[in-house]
Amino acid sequence: MTSLVATLDDAVRAVVVRRLRRLDQWSVIKLVLGLLGAARAYRRLRQIMRTTGLRRWAFTTAMPLLKQLPPVRKELEEGQAKVRADLEGVLFRDLTAPRLELPAKGTPQAELLQLMEKRHELDRKYWEDGTITGAVYHGEREHMDFVGKVYGQFAFFNPLHASLHPATRQMDAEVVAMVLRMCAAAAAAAAAAAPPHGSRRVMGGGALQAMKTYRDWGSATRGAGHYFGIEAVDVAHVRSLIDSNTVALVGSAPQFATGTIDPIEARPPNLAPAVARPPSELAELAEARGIGLHVDCCLGGFVVPFMAAAGSPPPHGFDFTVRGVTTISCDPHKYGFAPKGASVLMFRSKELRHHMYTFATEWTGATPSAPLPRPAPRLSPLAAAPRALSPSCPATGHRHRGSAPLDAAAPLPGGIYATPTMLGSRPGGVVAATWAAMMRYGEAGYVEPTATRTCEAGYVESTAQIVGATRRIAEAIPTAIPTIGGLELVGRADACVVAFGAKQGSGLNCYSVADCLKEIGGWELATLQNPAAVHLAVTLPTAKNATRFVDELRAAVRSEPEKYKGGSAGLYGMASSLPTSFIEETAKVYLDTMTACPESHK
């Protein structure tokens, strides 16, 4: 066999050398460059065919030119104007004391508090009756007032400055430890290994930072992958799409759209979570290929871990008890009932976590929390004294009056900037309020008689309420109510989301049904596409209205929802027939309007 290979190698070599001898050096260079270009083009074409498809790619590529044609531009602008007018009617309807510039004189505190109380009540107006999907997960004033009070106490503290705010730093670490225990304690006990590690970050997406970690690890979820040039993959085609460029797989527990828990690891429902299990499905693929597996548990992070204790075990393993899972993201600001901006990213190993850290080793300053000076030989006298950095700007040489002179022969003064996340400063109020919310709730709640209640439920009980309501709604949609037989579930209602669409040939439009539900009962459902569907993310406020939702869904279908041609039905019906770039133009109008004041928007 070896001699045959050697013979073929000699034969091919002789042919190639004979052909190349006929070419001059420049021609050889052009040939090599041409082959490299062809290989690159083939790789790109193969990538397009496996992801977006050639036709869609060509259409999307041509759209910027098409949109510049006068007839197309005119049609697009007219459509945007209509969308803008509709949005302004909704987003600008409740303005209170509009202001576009600073007041000439400061406003009295009592006057501001009166205005803020009015705005506070306004921001409770549209969800307090429990007819919206997601958004507000707890809702009771007593809990929100308690969490808000703690938030205010720590609002001006920053965990980046760990030595200045030791209590904030402690709570930051303890939130991570408690969430890790929810997802990792069983794994550590079963494997007798070092426990996984976590990192807390505020106002930063877990999936986004996880993808940054995997990219830097070198071994997507679409939103996170977009920021780093990483492609997301469809779970149905994962096995065929994994190649040398794949850095990680992503599974959800549950998916935001349908509520389905991805097959991160299949296991018998009666198998205790604490038992070590052989990997399969996504975990098996990730482990076999030596790549990461991120579990997006942001939505279900405080539901899925408690489902077994609540009497409804999840259909699949999802946490660090599953070999192959390397990172998990979890949002306490959802079903953990913490304030917005609270999120935790967990890692199986400290080595992997280090790839999420952000360093600026050539920074020209130092943080008060950890003034890490550069080694002495590289420091100027100015850099050795951090207080002298503030009067002047070393990068520009500009000096403020009274500043010390710079040593022209020495390197620029500097320090080392290090943060455990992509963010720098983070609000201590979110950290403290998250810790307080988790401590107040606990697994099983607590008993503390008050004027309004005698017992606060814990996460096990809240999970039982939410999962129970979700499954009652899911069971009712296709079977229990003959009159709405034209609807069907989309995905599985595994945890806290139920999604449904219209059966093919039923004559129903699910978007029209959603608009009709809004008219009848004030229900605000999330609209989905590809396939067309709507969903309800069940929260504590909506769980109390599960029976009402089913009744009003029946009424919506009976009331000829096809008469609702506008609203979501019109928008999403149009979107399904338009190229992505046209839909993005409409999304820009929404974002422009959402972030504008009326006068500045004209």
N, C-alpha and C positions, 0 to 999 in steps of 0.2 A: 504494500500500500504506500509506504514511504517513497519507494523508488518510482512508483507511478506518478505521485505528486511532484516529485523532483523533475521527472521527464516532462510533464505538462508545464511546469514552471519554466524550464529551459526553452521549450518550444515557444511559449508566449513571449518570453523575454527576447528571443531572437527576432520574432516578428515585429515587436514594438521598437526594438533598437534599429532594425532595418528601415522601418518607416520614418523614425525620427531623424535618421541620418540625412534624409532628403530635405529636411527643414532647417532654416537658419534659426539662430537663438531666439529672435523676436517672435517667429512663428510658433516656436515651442511654448514661449510664455503665453501667447494668445490662446493656444490650444488648452493649456492648463487652466487659465482663467475662464475660458469658455466652459470647460468641464465642471469647474467649481460653480459657476453661475447656473449651469443646467441642473446640477445636483441640488443647489439651493432652491431653484424654481420648482423642481419636482417635490422637494420636501414641503414647500409652501402650498403647492397644489394639493398634495396628499392631506395636509392639515385642513385645508378649506373643505375638501370633499368629506372629511370625517366629522366636521363640526357644522359650519353654517350651510354648506352645500354651494356648488359653483354658481348656480343660477341666482341664489339669494345674495351671494357675495358680489357678483357682477352688478346686480340691481342696486345694492347698497352703495357700491363704489361710484356708480353713475348718479346717485341722487343729488349730491352737492351741485353738480352741473345742471341737472334737470330743474332744481329749485330756483335757479337764476333766470329761467325763461320767463318773460313778462306775464304770459297767461297763468302759469303755475304760481308765480310770485303773487299775483293779484288774488288768486283763489285762496292761497295760503294766508295772506294777510286778512282777508275778509273772514275766514274761519277763525283766525286768532282773535280778531276783534270781538266776535260773538262769544267765544269762550271767555275772554277777559271780562266782558260785560256781565256774563252769568256769574263768574267767580266774584266780581266786585259786589254783586248783590248779596252774596252769602258772607264773604269775608269782611266786608266793611259795614255790615248792618248794625253792629253793636259797638261802635266806636264811643269811647268815653274820654272827654277832655283831650281831643287830639292836639299834639304839639310836635313841631318839626325842628325846634331849636331850643337851646338852653334859655331858661327865664332870665331876665335882666337882674332880678333879685331872687334869692333863695325862697323856696316855698315853705310855709310853716309846717311843722311836723304833724300837727293835728289835722290840717287840711289834707296832707298826703295820706295819712292813715284812713281818713274818711273815704278818699277816692279809692284806695287799695281795697278797702272792705267792699266797696261797690263792685270793683273788678273781680274780687274773689267770688262773690256770689254769682256774678255773670259767668265765670268759668266753671261753675258747678251746674249751671242751668240745663245744659243739653245732655248730661249723662246721668244725673242723679236718680232718674227713674229706672235705671238698669235696662236700657233698650239699645245699647251700643255694643259693637264688637271690640273686645280688648280695651286698650287705652288706659282705663282706670280699673285696677284689679281688686282693690279693697273697697274704698269709697266711703266708709263710715267716718263721720266727723271726729269722733273721739280718737280713733287711731291716727287720722291725718293731723289732728291738732297736736297730739303727742309727738309724732315724728317731726312735724314742723318746728316744734319748740326746740327739740334737740338739734335740728339742722341749724337754727338760728344761733345757738350757743357756739357752734364751731364753724360758722360760715366764713370767717376770715382767716382760718388756719389752713395750712398747706402741708400735706404729708411729704412733699418733696424736701421740706426743711425739717428733717426728722428730729434733730437735736433741739430745735426751737419748740416743737409741738410733740412731746413724747407720748401724750395720751392719744393723739390722733394717729401717730405711727403704730401704737399698740393695737388700737381698734382696727386699723387697716390690715395688720397681720392676722388678727384674730378672725376677721370676716373670712379671709382666705382659708384659714385653718378649719373653720366650721364648715365651709362649703366643700373643702377637700374631704372632710370626714364623711359628708353625705355621699360623695362619689368614689371614695378611695379607701376608706377604712377597711372594708371587707376584703379588698384586693390585697392590701398590705398584710392583713392577718392570714389570708389563705396562702399567699406566696412566701410569707416570712421574709419579705424584701423591704428595702427602704421605702417609705411612703412617697407618693408623688408630691410634686411641688406646685405652688400656685403663685400668681401675681395679680395684684389688684389694679384695676385701672378704671378711671372715671371718665365718662364721655368719650369712650373709645370702643369700637366694635370688637367683640371677641374674635369673630371670624377674620376680621381685617388683620389684627395683630398675630393671629395664628398663622395666616398665610405669609406674613412678613418673616415669622420665625422659620417656617419651612423653606422659604426661599433662601434665607441666610444659612440654614442648615445644609443646603445644597443637595440634598439627597438626589373648581376651586371652591364653591359658592361664588356666584357671579359677581355680586357687589364687591366682595373683598378681593377676588382675583383680578378685577378690573384695575385696581390701583397699582398692582405690581406686574401687570402683563402676564398674569397666570390665568389659564383657561379653566372654566368649570366643566364638569362632565356630568352627563345624564347617567343616573344610577343603572338604568337598564342596559347601558352599553359600556359600563365601567371596564369590564374585563378586556374588551377589544380595544379600548382607547388608551389603556396604560402603555406608555412607552418611556424612552430614556429621558424625556422632558418632564415626566410626571413627578412632582415633589410631594403630593399628598392627595388622599381621597377625603371626601367630606360626606358625612351622614348626618341626618337630623333626628332629634328625639324630643318632640316631633317636628315634622315639617310645618312651616308657618301656613302654607296654602291649604293643605288638606287635613292636617292633624295626624298624618300617618307617621309612625315611628319606623325609620328605615331599618332594613335588615343588617344592622351593624354586627350582630351575632345572633343567630337563631338558637333557641334553646327550648326545651320542654317547659310549659308554663308552671309545672309543679316543682321545677328544680330550684332550690334555694339560691338566692343571689350570691351568698357568701361562698358557694362551692366553686373551686377553680374549674373552668370549663374549656374544652378545646376550641380554638377559634374557627370561625366559619364566615361565609359571606364577605362583607367588606373588610372585616378584621383579618380574615384569612388572606385575602388578596393583598392587603397592606403589608402584613407580616412576611408573606412569601416574597414580595418584591422589595422588601427593605425600605418602604416609604412610610410617610406619616399617615395617620388616620385621625382627622379632627371630627369630633362630635359636636355639632351645633345644638346645644341644649339650652340656648338662651330663652326660648319660650317656655320650655317645660322643666327648667332647672329646679324649681321648687314644687313640681307636681310629680314627675316621673319617679324620682327617688323615693317618694312616699306612697306610690301606688300599691305596692305589695302590702304595706302595713294598713292601707285603707281598704283592702279587700279586693283590689282590681290590679293584679300584677301586670306589668307591661309585657307585650308579646315577644320582645327581643331584649337581649342584654344590650347595654348602652354605655356602661361606665368603665372604670379602670379594673373591674373584675374581668373584663374581656381582654385577653392578650391581643395586642395589635393596636388598641386604642392608645394614642400618644398625647392628645390634647382634648380638653373639653371646655366649652364656654358656657357660662351660666349667668343669667341676669336676675339678681335679687329685686330689681325694680319692677318686675312683673309679679309673679305669684309669690315672691318673697315679701311683697307689700312694702318695699323700701322706696325712697324717692327716686325720681328719674335720674338716670346717669350712673346707676350702680351696676357694675358688671365684674365678673371674675373669670380669668382665664387660667386653666390648670394644666400642668405638664406632668407626664409620667416620670421624667427624670430631671435632675438639676442641670445636666449637660444640655438638654434641649431648651430648658428655660433660659439659659445664658444667651441663646441666639435671639431672644426677644429684647434683651437689654439694649439701650441706646447710649452711645458714648460720643463725646466730643473732646478728644484728647488734646486738641490744639486750641481749645477755647481760650478767650482772652479775659476770663473772669473766674470766679469761684462762687459756689453756693454757700450761704451761711450754714446750711445743715452739714455739709461735708466739704470744707475747703481743702481740697486735695492739691497741695502745691506740687509743681513739677520738681524733678530732681535738682538738687542744689547747683550743680555745674551749669545748668541751663537757665537759672533764674537771675534776673537783674535784681538789684537792691529794691526796686519798686515792686517787683512781683512778689518778693518775700513778705511784703507788708500789704495784705489785701485791702486795708482801708485807703491806701494811696491810689487804688485803681479807679475809684469813683470820680475824682476831679478831672481826669483827662481820658481821652480815647486813644489807646495805643495803636489801634488799627489805622487812624488817620493822622496821628501826631498832634491833634488839636489839644490845646491845654486851656483849662479854665483858670481864672485868676486864683493865685495862691497854690497851685498844684506843684508837686515836686518835679524837678527836671528828669527827663528820660535819659537813660544810659544808651547813647547812640550805638555803642559797640556791642551791647548785649542783645540777646533775642527779645522779642516782644514778651511782656509779662503775660502770664496766663495761669490757668488752673486746669482741672479735669472736670468736665461736666458729665454726670452719669445719672440716668433715670431708668427705673426698672421697666418702663413702658415707652411707647412712642411719644407720649405726652410729657410735658414738664410739670408745670404747676397743676395741681388738682384740688378741687374744693373739699376742704375738710368737713364741711357740713354734710355732704353726701356720705362720706365715710362714717361719721358718727351716727347719722340717722339710720343708715343701713344696719350698723351694729345694733342699735337700739331696737329697730323693728324685728330683727332676727331673735334677739334676746327676749323681747316681749312675747313673741309668738311661740317659739320653741316647737318641739315635735308634738307635744300633747297639750299645749296651752297651759293655762293657769287659772286659779280661782281667786278673784279679788272683787268682792261685792262693791258695786258703785251705785250711783243713783239711777243708772240706765241698764245695768246688766249684772249678772252674778258670775259669769264665766266667759273667758276669752278662749275661743277655739285655737288649736295649734295647727301646724301644717298638715298633719295626718287628717284631721277633720276637714280642713278647707279643701284638701285634695279629694276626699270622699264626696263632698258637696259638688265640686266642679266636674270631676269625672262622671259622677252619677248623673248630673244634669245633661252633660254632653252625650252620654250614651242613650238617655231617654229620648232626646231629640233625634239622635241618629236612627234609633229603632222605629220612631214614629214616621219618619219621612217616607220610606219605601213600602212599609207594610201595614202599620196600624191605622192609617187613614186612607181608605179607598179613594176618596175624592181628590187626593193629591198624588195619585198613582203616576202622573206624568213626570214626577221628579225622581231623581236617583242620587245616591251618595256618590261623591267623587273622593276616591281614596278611602281610608279607614279612619273612623273617629276614635283613635287609640287613647287619647288623653284629654285634651281641653279644647279641641277645635272640631267643628262639624261643617263639612262643605257639601254642597249639593248643586246639581245642574238639572237641565231638562232632558228627558229621554228623547232620543232621536225619533222623529215622527209623532211626538206628542202634541205638537202645535204650541207648546209653551216656550217662552223666552225667560230664562232665569233672571236676567237683568230687569225685565219688566216686573217679574214677581217681587224682586227686591224693592223696586220703586213703589210698588203697590203696598208692600209691608211698611214702608216708611210713611206712606199716606195714612194707612189704617192705624198703626200703633206706634209710629215714631221710631221704628227700628232702623238702625244704621248698620248695614252689613258691609263687609269688605268684598269688592268685586274682583274676580279673578279672570284670567284668560288662558287659552291654550292648555286645556279646554275651557270653554265658557262655564263659569261657575260663580257662586257666591259663598261666603263662609261667615260663621259666627264663632268668634273666640270667646268661650264661656268664662266669665269672671264671677266673683262673689255676687256682685249686683245682678248680673244676668241669670245666674244659677237659680235665683229666687223666682225668676219669671219663665222657667222652662215650659211649664204647662201653658202659660199665656202665649208664648212664642208659637207653640204647635197649633193652638187654636186660631191665632191670627194668621198663621201661614195657610191654614185651611181656608180662612175667609178671603185671603188674598187671591188664591187660585180660583175661588168661586166668583170673584168679582170682576172677571174678564180683564186680567192684567195686560192683555195685548193692547189696551187703549193707552198704556204708558209707552209712547214711542220715543219720548225725549229722555232726559236725565241719563242715568247709567246705561239704559238700553240703547239710546242713540249714540252715546259716546263710545261705548265698547263695541257696538255693532259696526260703527265706522272704523274703529281702530283695527279690527280684525281683518279689514280689507286694505289697509294702508301699509306702506313700507315703514320700517322702524324709524328712519330719519324724519318722516313727517310726524310721527307720534311724538318724537323727541321735541319737535318744535312746539307742540301743544303743551308738553310737560314744562317747557321753559316758561310759557305764559303763566302756568299755574305757580311756578316757583317765583317768578317776578312779582306776581300779584300777592302771594303769601308774605313776601318780605318787604312790601311797600306800604307807605302811607298814601292816602288818596291823592293829595296834592303832588307828591313826588312821583306818583305813578303816571301822571299825564304825559 
